[in-house]
Amino acid sequence: MSLNWESTYAIALELRRQYPEINIEEVSLQQIYQWTIQLSEFEDDLSLVNDDILYAIYQDWFEENIHGK
């Protein structure tokens, strides 16, 4: 499965899986960016990212931590 910047929910699930002990409330958008581009499945132009995309990943991850146990 290939991930791109439009795959915010799938990215959030993968980050949640890879970083299960992370307190999402302490994660910065810069950390989300770095972790996302390091995902082996991530295949998109790095210049296309913006804060709205990173925040969407953050929101999806946050919601999964609350509701997706």
N, CA, C and O atoms as a Tripos MOL2 file, in Angstrom:
@<TRIPOS>MOLECULE
protein
  276   275    69     0     0
PROTEIN
NO_CHARGES

@<TRIPOS>ATOM
      1 N           0.8410   -1.1770    0.0000 N.3       1 MET1
      2 CA          0.0000    0.0000    0.0000 C.3       1 MET1
      3 C           0.8840    1.2380    0.0000 C.2       1 MET1
      4 O           1.7990    1.3570    0.8150 O.2       1 MET1
      5 N           0.6170    2.1290   -0.8880 N.am      2 SER2
      6 CA          1.3520    3.3780   -0.9910 C.3       2 SER2
      7 C           0.6080    4.4840   -0.2450 C.2       2 SER2
      8 O          -0.6160    4.5840   -0.3320 O.2       2 SER2
      9 N           1.3470    5.3070    0.4810 N.am      3 LEU3
     10 CA          0.7610    6.4290    1.2080 C.3       3 LEU3
     11 C           1.1720    7.7370    0.5540 C.2       3 LEU3
     12 O           2.2880    7.8730    0.0510 O.2       3 LEU3
     13 N           0.2550    8.6950    0.5690 N.am      4 ASN4
     14 CA          0.5670   10.0390    0.0870 C.3       4 ASN4
     15 C          -0.0880   11.0330    1.0360 C.2       4 ASN4
     16 O          -0.7460   10.6440    2.0010 O.2       4 ASN4
     17 N           0.0980   12.3210    0.7530 N.am      5 TRP5
     18 CA         -0.4110   13.3430    1.6700 C.3       5 TRP5
     19 C          -1.9250   13.3170    1.8120 C.2       5 TRP5
     20 O          -2.4540   13.8180    2.8040 O.2       5 TRP5
     21 N          -2.6290   12.7490    0.8500 N.am      6 GLU6
     22 CA         -4.0880   12.6450    0.9570 C.3       6 GLU6
     23 C          -4.5180   11.4930    1.8580 C.2       6 GLU6
     24 O          -5.6930   11.3920    2.2080 O.2       6 GLU6
     25 N          -3.5960   10.6340    2.2340 N.am      7 SER7
     26 CA         -3.8890    9.4510    3.0510 C.3       7 SER7
     27 C          -3.7500    9.7510    4.5380 C.2       7 SER7
     28 O          -3.1120    8.9910    5.2660 O.2       7 SER7
     29 N          -4.3360   10.8420    4.9920 N.am      8 THR8
     30 CA         -4.0970   11.2760    6.3730 C.3       8 THR8
     31 C          -4.5130   10.2170    7.3960 C.2       8 THR8
     32 O          -3.8040    9.9860    8.3740 O.2       8 THR8
     33 N          -5.6500    9.5820    7.1730 N.am      9 TYR9
     34 CA         -6.1190    8.5760    8.1340 C.3       9 TYR9
     35 C          -5.1920    7.3620    8.1430 C.2       9 TYR9
     36 O          -4.8370    6.8650    9.2120 O.2       9 TYR9
     37 N          -4.8040    6.8890    6.9870 N.am     10 ALA10
     38 CA         -3.9090    5.7270    6.9100 C.3      10 ALA10
     39 C          -2.5430    6.0600    7.5110 C.2      10 ALA10
     40 O          -1.9360    5.2160    8.1700 O.2      10 ALA10
     41 N          -2.0630    7.2700    7.2920 N.am     11 ILE11
     42 CA         -0.7970    7.6920    7.8910 C.3      11 ILE11
     43 C          -0.9390    7.7170    9.4080 C.2      11 ILE11
     44 O          -0.0610    7.2320   10.1230 O.2      11 ILE11
     45 N          -2.0280    8.2750    9.8980 N.am     12 ALA12
     46 CA         -2.2560    8.3370   11.3390 C.3      12 ALA12
     47 C          -2.2770    6.9420   11.9520 C.2      12 ALA12
     48 O          -1.6950    6.7240   13.0150 O.2      12 ALA12
     49 N          -2.9370    6.0050   11.2990 N.am     13 LEU13
     50 CA         -2.9800    4.6330   11.8160 C.3      13 LEU13
     51 C          -1.5860    4.0120   11.8540 C.2      13 LEU13
     52 O          -1.2360    3.3200   12.8100 O.2      13 LEU13
     53 N          -0.8010    4.2580   10.8190 N.am     14 GLU14
     54 CA          0.5520    3.6980   10.7670 C.3      14 GLU14
     55 C           1.4430    4.3410   11.8290 C.2      14 GLU14
     56 O           2.2260    3.6460   12.4770 O.2      14 GLU14
     57 N           1.3360    5.6510   12.0140 N.am     15 LEU15
     58 CA          2.1310    6.3080   13.0490 C.3      15 LEU15
     59 C           1.7200    5.8210   14.4310 C.2      15 LEU15
     60 O           2.5640    5.6230   15.3050 O.2      15 LEU15
     61 N           0.4340    5.6320   14.6200 N.am     16 ARG16
     62 CA         -0.0580    5.1100   15.9030 C.3      16 ARG16
     63 C           0.4900    3.7020   16.1600 C.2      16 ARG16
     64 O           0.8440    3.3600   17.2880 O.2      16 ARG16
     65 N           0.5550    2.9000   15.1060 N.am     17 ARG17
     66 CA          1.0900    1.5430   15.2350 C.3      17 ARG17
     67 C           2.5910    1.5730   15.5400 C.2      17 ARG17
     68 O           3.0760    0.7980   16.3650 O.2      17 ARG17
     69 N           3.3190    2.4640   14.8760 N.am     18 GLN18
     70 CA          4.7710    2.5030   15.0560 C.3      18 GLN18
     71 C           5.2080    3.2140   16.3310 C.2      18 GLN18
     72 O           6.2970    2.9590   16.8470 O.2      18 GLN18
     73 N           4.3630    4.1040   16.8370 N.am     19 TYR19
     74 CA          4.7140    4.8700   18.0350 C.3      19 TYR19
     75 C           3.6070    4.7440   19.0870 C.2      19 TYR19
     76 O           2.9700    5.7370   19.4380 O.2      19 TYR19
     77 N           3.3790    3.5280   19.5880 N.am     20 PRO20
     78 CA          2.2380    3.2990   20.4880 C.3      20 PRO20
     79 C           2.3660    3.9880   21.8480 C.2      20 PRO20
     80 O           1.3560    4.2540   22.5000 O.2      20 PRO20
     81 N           3.5720    4.2730   22.2720 N.am     21 GLU21
     82 CA          3.7700    4.8570   23.5950 C.3      21 GLU21
     83 C           3.7960    6.3820   23.5780 C.2      21 GLU21
     84 O           3.8930    7.0130   24.6310 O.2      21 GLU21
     85 N           3.7110    6.9740   22.3950 N.am     22 ILE22
     86 CA          3.7930    8.4290   22.2630 C.3      22 ILE22
     87 C           2.5110    9.0800   22.7890 C.2      22 ILE22
     88 O           1.4050    8.6250   22.5010 O.2      22 ILE22
     89 N           2.6810   10.1410   23.5580 N.am     23 ASN23
     90 CA          1.5410   10.9570   23.9760 C.3      23 ASN23
     91 C           1.2750   11.9450   22.8440 C.2      23 ASN23
     92 O           2.0420   12.8890   22.6490 O.2      23 ASN23
     93 N           0.2000   11.7340   22.1040 N.am     24 ILE24
     94 CA         -0.0960   12.5350   20.9230 C.3      24 ILE24
     95 C          -0.1900   14.0190   21.2590 C.2      24 ILE24
     96 O           0.0980   14.8610   20.4090 O.2      24 ILE24
     97 N          -0.5800   14.3430   22.4580 N.am     25 GLU25
     98 CA         -0.7100   15.7470   22.8440 C.3      25 GLU25
     99 C           0.6360   16.4560   22.9390 C.2      25 GLU25
    100 O           0.6840   17.6840   23.0100 O.2      25 GLU25
    101 N           1.7260   15.6980   22.9400 N.am     26 GLU26
    102 CA          3.0640   16.2800   23.0040 C.3      26 GLU26
    103 C           3.7930   16.2220   21.6710 C.2      26 GLU26
    104 O           4.9680   16.5790   21.5950 O.2      26 GLU26
    105 N           3.1210   15.7820   20.6330 N.am     27 VAL27
    106 CA          3.7340   15.6340   19.3120 C.3      27 VAL27
    107 C           3.5630   16.9290   18.5220 C.2      27 VAL27
    108 O           2.4740   17.5020   18.4750 O.2      27 VAL27
    109 N           4.6390   17.3780   17.9110 N.am     28 SER28
    110 CA          4.5820   18.5890   17.0910 C.3      28 SER28
    111 C           4.2870   18.2280   15.6340 C.2      28 SER28
    112 O           4.4500   17.0790   15.2240 O.2      28 SER28
    113 N           3.8610   19.2030   14.8770 N.am     29 LEU29
    114 CA          3.6360   18.9790   13.4410 C.3      29 LEU29
    115 C           4.9420   18.6120   12.7520 C.2      29 LEU29
    116 O           4.9420   17.8230   11.8070 O.2      29 LEU29
    117 N           6.0460   19.1700   13.2100 N.am     30 GLN30
    118 CA          7.3570   18.8280   12.6290 C.3      30 GLN30
    119 C           7.6830   17.3570   12.8660 C.2      30 GLN30
    120 O           8.2220   16.6910   11.9820 O.2      30 GLN30
    121 N           7.3600   16.8460   14.0550 N.am     31 GLN31
    122 CA          7.5850   15.4240   14.3260 C.3      31 GLN31
    123 C           6.7100   14.5730   13.4120 C.2      31 GLN31
    124 O           7.1750   13.5700   12.8720 O.2      31 GLN31
    125 N           5.4570   14.9590   13.2340 N.am     32 ILE32
    126 CA          4.5640   14.2100   12.3520 C.3      32 ILE32
    127 C           5.1240   14.2010   10.9310 C.2      32 ILE32
    128 O           5.1060   13.1690   10.2600 O.2      32 ILE32
    129 N           5.6110   15.3250   10.4840 N.am     33 TYR33
    130 CA          6.2180   15.4120    9.1480 C.3      33 TYR33
    131 C           7.3960   14.4360    9.0370 C.2      33 TYR33
    132 O           7.4620   13.6440    8.0980 O.2      33 TYR33
    133 N           8.3160   14.4970    9.9920 N.am     34 GLN34
    134 CA          9.5050   13.6380    9.9400 C.3      34 GLN34
    135 C           9.1330   12.1590    9.9800 C.2      34 GLN34
    136 O           9.6600   11.3640    9.2010 O.2      34 GLN34
    137 N           8.2340   11.7920   10.8790 N.am     35 TRP35
    138 CA          7.8360   10.3890   10.9810 C.3      35 TRP35
    139 C           7.1060    9.9270    9.7230 C.2      35 TRP35
    140 O           7.2690    8.7860    9.2930 O.2      35 TRP35
    141 N           6.3070   10.8050    9.1390 N.am     36 THR36
    142 CA          5.5550   10.4370    7.9370 C.3      36 THR36
    143 C           6.4840   10.1680    6.7730 C.2      36 THR36
    144 O           6.3390    9.1550    6.0880 O.2      36 THR36
    145 N           7.4330   11.0550    6.5370 N.am     37 ILE37
    146 CA          8.3110   10.8610    5.3750 C.3      37 ILE37
    147 C           9.2550    9.6820    5.5660 C.2      37 ILE37
    148 O           9.8380    9.1880    4.6000 O.2      37 ILE37
    149 N           9.4090    9.2270    6.8090 N.am     38 GLN38
    150 CA         10.2410    8.0540    7.0800 C.3      38 GLN38
    151 C           9.4900    6.7360    6.8960 C.2      38 GLN38
    152 O          10.1070    5.6710    6.8810 O.2      38 GLN38
    153 N           8.1690    6.7960    6.7570 N.am     39 LEU39
    154 CA          7.3980    5.5660    6.5510 C.3      39 LEU39
    155 C           7.8000    4.9300    5.2330 C.2      39 LEU39
    156 O           7.8710    5.6140    4.2120 O.2      39 LEU39
    157 N           8.0630    3.6380    5.2410 N.am     40 SER40
    158 CA          8.5140    2.9600    4.0240 C.3      40 SER40
    159 C           7.4640    2.9990    2.9160 C.2      40 SER40
    160 O           7.8070    2.9470    1.7350 O.2      40 SER40
    161 N           6.1880    3.0920    3.2920 N.am     41 GLU41
    162 CA          5.1060    3.1070    2.3030 C.3      41 GLU41
    163 C           4.8340    4.5040    1.7450 C.2      41 GLU41
    164 O           4.0540    4.6500    0.8040 O.2      41 GLU41
    165 N           5.4690    5.5330    2.3180 N.am     42 PHE42
    166 CA          5.1800    6.8990    1.9050 C.3      42 PHE42
    167 C           5.8620    7.2160    0.5830 C.2      42 PHE42
    168 O           7.0750    7.0640    0.4370 O.2      42 PHE42
    169 N           5.0530    7.6620   -0.3820 N.am     43 GLU43
    170 CA          5.5580    7.9670   -1.7190 C.3      43 GLU43
    171 C           4.8490    9.2060   -2.2600 C.2      43 GLU43
    172 O           3.9060    9.0850   -3.0420 O.2      43 GLU43
    173 N           5.2860   10.3780   -1.8590 N.am     44 ASP44
    174 CA          4.6770   11.6010   -2.3770 C.3      44 ASP44
    175 C           5.7350   12.6930   -2.4100 C.2      44 ASP44
    176 O           6.8040   12.5690   -1.8130 O.2      44 ASP44
    177 N           5.4180   13.7420   -3.1090 N.am     45 ASP45
    178 CA          6.3030   14.8920   -3.2370 C.3      45 ASP45
    179 C           6.3320   15.6320   -1.8970 C.2      45 ASP45
    180 O           5.2980   16.0900   -1.4100 O.2      45 ASP45
    181 N           7.5070   15.7420   -1.3160 N.am     46 LEU46
    182 CA          7.6370   16.3760    0.0000 C.3      46 LEU46
    183 C           7.2500   17.8490   -0.0330 C.2      46 LEU46
    184 O           6.8630   18.4140    0.9890 O.2      46 LEU46
    185 N           7.3520   18.4590   -1.1820 N.am     47 SER47
    186 CA          7.0350   19.8930   -1.2790 C.3      47 SER47
    187 C           5.5310   20.1680   -1.2570 C.2      47 SER47
    188 O           5.1230   21.3260   -1.1690 O.2      47 SER47
    189 N           4.7070   19.1340   -1.3340 N.am     48 LEU48
    190 CA          3.2550   19.3230   -1.3600 C.3      48 LEU48
    191 C           2.6310   19.4410    0.0290 C.2      48 LEU48
    192 O           1.4500   19.7650    0.1530 O.2      48 LEU48
    193 N           3.4020   19.1830    1.0500 N.am     49 VAL49
    194 CA          2.8560   19.2130    2.4070 C.3      49 VAL49
    195 C           2.6270   20.6470    2.8770 C.2      49 VAL49
    196 O           3.3120   21.5790    2.4570 O.2      49 VAL49
    197 N           1.6390   20.7910    3.7660 N.am     50 ASN50
    198 CA          1.4010   22.0700    4.4410 C.3      50 ASN50
    199 C           0.8810   21.7620    5.8440 C.2      50 ASN50
    200 O           0.6150   20.6090    6.1830 O.2      50 ASN50
    201 N           0.7430   22.8050    6.6450 N.am     51 ASP51
    202 CA          0.3010   22.6010    8.0330 C.3      51 ASP51
    203 C          -1.0900   21.9880    8.1220 C.2      51 ASP51
    204 O          -1.3690   21.2340    9.0540 O.2      51 ASP51
    205 N          -1.9650   22.2960    7.1730 N.am     52 ASP52
    206 CA         -3.3160   21.7210    7.1910 C.3      52 ASP52
    207 C          -3.2730   20.2030    7.0570 C.2      52 ASP52
    208 O          -4.0190   19.4940    7.7320 O.2      52 ASP52
    209 N          -2.4090   19.7130    6.1950 N.am     53 ILE53
    210 CA         -2.2700   18.2620    6.0090 C.3      53 ILE53
    211 C          -1.7160   17.6250    7.2820 C.2      53 ILE53
    212 O          -2.2270   16.6080    7.7520 O.2      53 ILE53
    213 N          -0.6770   18.2280    7.8280 N.am     54 LEU54
    214 CA         -0.0740   17.6780    9.0450 C.3      54 LEU54
    215 C          -1.0630   17.7140   10.2040 C.2      54 LEU54
    216 O          -1.1100   16.7910   11.0170 O.2      54 LEU54
    217 N          -1.8390   18.7660   10.2760 N.am     55 TYR55
    218 CA         -2.8440   18.8540   11.3380 C.3      55 TYR55
    219 C          -3.9400   17.8010   11.1440 C.2      55 TYR55
    220 O          -4.4560   17.2610   12.1220 O.2      55 TYR55
    221 N          -4.2920   17.5090    9.9060 N.am     56 ALA56
    222 CA         -5.2870   16.4660    9.6350 C.3      56 ALA56
    223 C          -4.7720   15.1060   10.1100 C.2      56 ALA56
    224 O          -5.5290   14.3170   10.6750 O.2      56 ALA56
    225 N          -3.4920   14.8350    9.8800 N.am     57 ILE57
    226 CA         -2.8860   13.5900   10.3760 C.3      57 ILE57
    227 C          -2.9520   13.5640   11.8960 C.2      57 ILE57
    228 O          -3.3180   12.5540   12.4970 O.2      57 ILE57
    229 N          -2.5940   14.6890   12.5120 N.am     58 TYR58
    230 CA         -2.6500   14.8030   13.9720 C.3      58 TYR58
    231 C          -4.0690   14.5370   14.4790 C.2      58 TYR58
    232 O          -4.2570   13.7670   15.4210 O.2      58 TYR58
    233 N          -5.0510   15.1610   13.8670 N.am     59 GLN59
    234 CA         -6.4470   14.9770   14.2970 C.3      59 GLN59
    235 C          -6.8820   13.5220   14.1660 C.2      59 GLN59
    236 O          -7.5080   12.9760   15.0740 O.2      59 GLN59
    237 N          -6.5540   12.8950   13.0430 N.am     60 ASP60
    238 CA         -6.9240   11.4900   12.8490 C.3      60 ASP60
    239 C          -6.2680   10.6050   13.9030 C.2      60 ASP60
    240 O          -6.9030    9.6990   14.4440 O.2      60 ASP60
    241 N          -5.0060   10.8680   14.1890 N.am     61 TRP61
    242 CA         -4.2850   10.0960   15.2060 C.3      61 TRP61
    243 C          -4.9250   10.3210   16.5770 C.2      61 TRP61
    244 O          -5.1540    9.3690   17.3220 O.2      61 TRP61
    245 N          -5.2090   11.5690   16.9030 N.am     62 PHE62
    246 CA         -5.8350   11.9080   18.1780 C.3      62 PHE62
    247 C          -7.1780   11.2000   18.3240 C.2      62 PHE62
    248 O          -7.4600   10.6070   19.3650 O.2      62 PHE62
    249 N          -8.0040   11.2610   17.2880 N.am     63 GLU63
    250 CA         -9.3180   10.6120   17.3250 C.3      63 GLU63
    251 C          -9.1930    9.1040   17.4850 C.2      63 GLU63
    252 O          -9.9730    8.4910   18.2140 O.2      63 GLU63
    253 N          -8.2270    8.5050   16.8150 N.am     64 GLU64
    254 CA         -8.0130    7.0640   16.9430 C.3      64 GLU64
    255 C          -7.6000    6.7010   18.3710 C.2      64 GLU64
    256 O          -7.9990    5.6580   18.8880 O.2      64 GLU64
    257 N          -6.8150    7.5460   18.9930 N.am     65 ASN65
    258 CA         -6.4080    7.2680   20.3790 C.3      65 ASN65
    259 C          -7.5970    7.3230   21.3200 C.2      65 ASN65
    260 O          -7.6450    6.5910   22.3090 O.2      65 ASN65
    261 N          -8.5560    8.1850   21.0200 N.am     66 ILE66
    262 CA         -9.7390    8.3070   21.8730 C.3      66 ILE66
    263 C         -10.7530    7.2090   21.5870 C.2      66 ILE66
    264 O         -11.2740    6.5810   22.5090 O.2      66 ILE66
    265 N         -11.0320    6.9780   20.3040 N.am     67 HIS67
    266 CA        -12.1370    6.0970   19.9180 C.3      67 HIS67
    267 C         -11.7190    4.7400   19.3580 C.2      67 HIS67
    268 O         -12.5310    3.8160   19.3080 O.2      67 HIS67
    269 N         -10.4740    4.6140   18.9420 N.am     68 GLY68
    270 CA        -10.0800    3.4250   18.2140 C.3      68 GLY68
    271 C          -9.3650    2.3740   19.0150 C.2      68 GLY68
    272 O          -8.7380    1.4840   18.4400 O.2      68 GLY68
    273 N          -9.4370    2.4470   20.3150 N.am     69 LYS69
    274 CA         -8.7340    1.4980   21.1720 C.3      69 LYS69
    275 C          -8.8090    0.1330   20.5800 C.2      69 LYS69
    276 O          -8.2760   -0.8180   21.1520 O.2      69 LYS69
@<TRIPOS>BOND
     1     1     2 1
     2     2     3 1
     3     3     4 2
     4     3     5 am
     5     5     6 1
     6     6     7 1
     7     7     8 2
     8     7     9 am
     9     9    10 1
    10    10    11 1
    11    11    12 2
    12    11    13 am
    13    13    14 1
    14    14    15 1
    15    15    16 2
    16    15    17 am
    17    17    18 1
    18    18    19 1
    19    19    20 2
    20    19    21 am
    21    21    22 1
    22    22    23 1
    23    23    24 2
    24    23    25 am
    25    25    26 1
    26    26    27 1
    27    27    28 2
    28    27    29 am
    29    29    30 1
    30    30    31 1
    31    31    32 2
    32    31    33 am
    33    33    34 1
    34    34    35 1
    35    35    36 2
    36    35    37 am
    37    37    38 1
    38    38    39 1
    39    39    40 2
    40    39    41 am
    41    41    42 1
    42    42    43 1
    43    43    44 2
    44    43    45 am
    45    45    46 1
    46    46    47 1
    47    47    48 2
    48    47    49 am
    49    49    50 1
    50    50    51 1
    51    51    52 2
    52    51    53 am
    53    53    54 1
    54    54    55 1
    55    55    56 2
    56    55    57 am
    57    57    58 1
    58    58    59 1
    59    59    60 2
    60    59    61 am
    61    61    62 1
    62    62    63 1
    63    63    64 2
    64    63    65 am
    65    65    66 1
    66    66    67 1
    67    67    68 2
    68    67    69 am
    69    69    70 1
    70    70    71 1
    71    71    72 2
    72    71    73 am
    73    73    74 1
    74    74    75 1
    75    75    76 2
    76    75    77 am
    77    77    78 1
    78    78    79 1
    79    79    80 2
    80    79    81 am
    81    81    82 1
    82    82    83 1
    83    83    84 2
    84    83    85 am
    85    85    86 1
    86    86    87 1
    87    87    88 2
    88    87    89 am
    89    89    90 1
    90    90    91 1
    91    91    92 2
    92    91    93 am
    93    93    94 1
    94    94    95 1
    95    95    96 2
    96    95    97 am
    97    97    98 1
    98    98    99 1
    99    99   100 2
   100    99   101 am
   101   101   102 1
   102   102   103 1
   103   103   104 2
   104   103   105 am
   105   105   106 1
   106   106   107 1
   107   107   108 2
   108   107   109 am
   109   109   110 1
   110   110   111 1
   111   111   112 2
   112   111   113 am
   113   113   114 1
   114   114   115 1
   115   115   116 2
   116   115   117 am
   117   117   118 1
   118   118   119 1
   119   119   120 2
   120   119   121 am
   121   121   122 1
   122   122   123 1
   123   123   124 2
   124   123   125 am
   125   125   126 1
   126   126   127 1
   127   127   128 2
   128   127   129 am
   129   129   130 1
   130   130   131 1
   131   131   132 2
   132   131   133 am
   133   133   134 1
   134   134   135 1
   135   135   136 2
   136   135   137 am
   137   137   138 1
   138   138   139 1
   139   139   140 2
   140   139   141 am
   141   141   142 1
   142   142   143 1
   143   143   144 2
   144   143   145 am
   145   145   146 1
   146   146   147 1
   147   147   148 2
   148   147   149 am
   149   149   150 1
   150   150   151 1
   151   151   152 2
   152   151   153 am
   153   153   154 1
   154   154   155 1
   155   155   156 2
   156   155   157 am
   157   157   158 1
   158   158   159 1
   159   159   160 2
   160   159   161 am
   161   161   162 1
   162   162   163 1
   163   163   164 2
   164   163   165 am
   165   165   166 1
   166   166   167 1
   167   167   168 2
   168   167   169 am
   169   169   170 1
   170   170   171 1
   171   171   172 2
   172   171   173 am
   173   173   174 1
   174   174   175 1
   175   175   176 2
   176   175   177 am
   177   177   178 1
   178   178   179 1
   179   179   180 2
   180   179   181 am
   181   181   182 1
   182   182   183 1
   183   183   184 2
   184   183   185 am
   185   185   186 1
   186   186   187 1
   187   187   188 2
   188   187   189 am
   189   189   190 1
   190   190   191 1
   191   191   192 2
   192   191   193 am
   193   193   194 1
   194   194   195 1
   195   195   196 2
   196   195   197 am
   197   197   198 1
   198   198   199 1
   199   199   200 2
   200   199   201 am
   201   201   202 1
   202   202   203 1
   203   203   204 2
   204   203   205 am
   205   205   206 1
   206   206   207 1
   207   207   208 2
   208   207   209 am
   209   209   210 1
   210   210   211 1
   211   211   212 2
   212   211   213 am
   213   213   214 1
   214   214   215 1
   215   215   216 2
   216   215   217 am
   217   217   218 1
   218   218   219 1
   219   219   220 2
   220   219   221 am
   221   221   222 1
   222   222   223 1
   223   223   224 2
   224   223   225 am
   225   225   226 1
   226   226   227 1
   227   227   228 2
   228   227   229 am
   229   229   230 1
   230   230   231 1
   231   231   232 2
   232   231   233 am
   233   233   234 1
   234   234   235 1
   235   235   236 2
   236   235   237 am
   237   237   238 1
   238   238   239 1
   239   239   240 2
   240   239   241 am
   241   241   242 1
   242   242   243 1
   243   243   244 2
   244   243   245 am
   245   245   246 1
   246   246   247 1
   247   247   248 2
   248   247   249 am
   249   249   250 1
   250   250   251 1
   251   251   252 2
   252   251   253 am
   253   253   254 1
   254   254   255 1
   255   255   256 2
   256   255   257 am
   257   257   258 1
   258   258   259 1
   259   259   260 2
   260   259   261 am
   261   261   262 1
   262   262   263 1
   263   263   264 2
   264   263   265 am
   265   265   266 1
   266   266   267 1
   267   267   268 2
   268   267   269 am
   269   269   270 1
   270   270   271 1
   271   271   272 2
   272   271   273 am
   273   273   274 1
   274   274   275 1
   275   275   276 2
@<TRIPOS>SUBSTRUCTURE
     1 MET1         2 RESIDUE 1 A MET
     2 SER2         6 RESIDUE 1 A SER
     3 LEU3        10 RESIDUE 1 A LEU
     4 ASN4        14 RESIDUE 1 A ASN
     5 TRP5        18 RESIDUE 1 A TRP
     6 GLU6        22 RESIDUE 1 A GLU
     7 SER7        26 RESIDUE 1 A SER
     8 THR8        30 RESIDUE 1 A THR
     9 TYR9        34 RESIDUE 1 A TYR
    10 ALA10       38 RESIDUE 1 A ALA
    11 ILE11       42 RESIDUE 1 A ILE
    12 ALA12       46 RESIDUE 1 A ALA
    13 LEU13       50 RESIDUE 1 A LEU
    14 GLU14       54 RESIDUE 1 A GLU
    15 LEU15       58 RESIDUE 1 A LEU
    16 ARG16       62 RESIDUE 1 A ARG
    17 ARG17       66 RESIDUE 1 A ARG
    18 GLN18       70 RESIDUE 1 A GLN
    19 TYR19       74 RESIDUE 1 A TYR
    20 PRO20       78 RESIDUE 1 A PRO
    21 GLU21       82 RESIDUE 1 A GLU
    22 ILE22       86 RESIDUE 1 A ILE
    23 ASN23       90 RESIDUE 1 A ASN
    24 ILE24       94 RESIDUE 1 A ILE
    25 GLU25       98 RESIDUE 1 A GLU
    26 GLU26      102 RESIDUE 1 A GLU
    27 VAL27      106 RESIDUE 1 A VAL
    28 SER28      110 RESIDUE 1 A SER
    29 LEU29      114 RESIDUE 1 A LEU
    30 GLN30      118 RESIDUE 1 A GLN
    31 GLN31      122 RESIDUE 1 A GLN
    32 ILE32      126 RESIDUE 1 A ILE
    33 TYR33      130 RESIDUE 1 A TYR
    34 GLN34      134 RESIDUE 1 A GLN
    35 TRP35      138 RESIDUE 1 A TRP
    36 THR36      142 RESIDUE 1 A THR
    37 ILE37      146 RESIDUE 1 A ILE
    38 GLN38      150 RESIDUE 1 A GLN
    39 LEU39      154 RESIDUE 1 A LEU
    40 SER40      158 RESIDUE 1 A SER
    41 GLU41      162 RESIDUE 1 A GLU
    42 PHE42      166 RESIDUE 1 A PHE
    43 GLU43      170 RESIDUE 1 A GLU
    44 ASP44      174 RESIDUE 1 A ASP
    45 ASP45      178 RESIDUE 1 A ASP
    46 LEU46      182 RESIDUE 1 A LEU
    47 SER47      186 RESIDUE 1 A SER
    48 LEU48      190 RESIDUE 1 A LEU
    49 VAL49      194 RESIDUE 1 A VAL
    50 ASN50      198 RESIDUE 1 A ASN
    51 ASP51      202 RESIDUE 1 A ASP
    52 ASP52      206 RESIDUE 1 A ASP
    53 ILE53      210 RESIDUE 1 A ILE
    54 LEU54      214 RESIDUE 1 A LEU
    55 TYR55      218 RESIDUE 1 A TYR
    56 ALA56      222 RESIDUE 1 A ALA
    57 ILE57      226 RESIDUE 1 A ILE
    58 TYR58      230 RESIDUE 1 A TYR
    59 GLN59      234 RESIDUE 1 A GLN
    60 ASP60      238 RESIDUE 1 A ASP
    61 TRP61      242 RESIDUE 1 A TRP
    62 PHE62      246 RESIDUE 1 A PHE
    63 GLU63      250 RESIDUE 1 A GLU
    64 GLU64      254 RESIDUE 1 A GLU
    65 ASN65      258 RESIDUE 1 A ASN
    66 ILE66      262 RESIDUE 1 A ILE
    67 HIS67      266 RESIDUE 1 A HIS
    68 GLY68      270 RESIDUE 1 A GLY
    69 LYS69      274 RESIDUE 1 A LYS
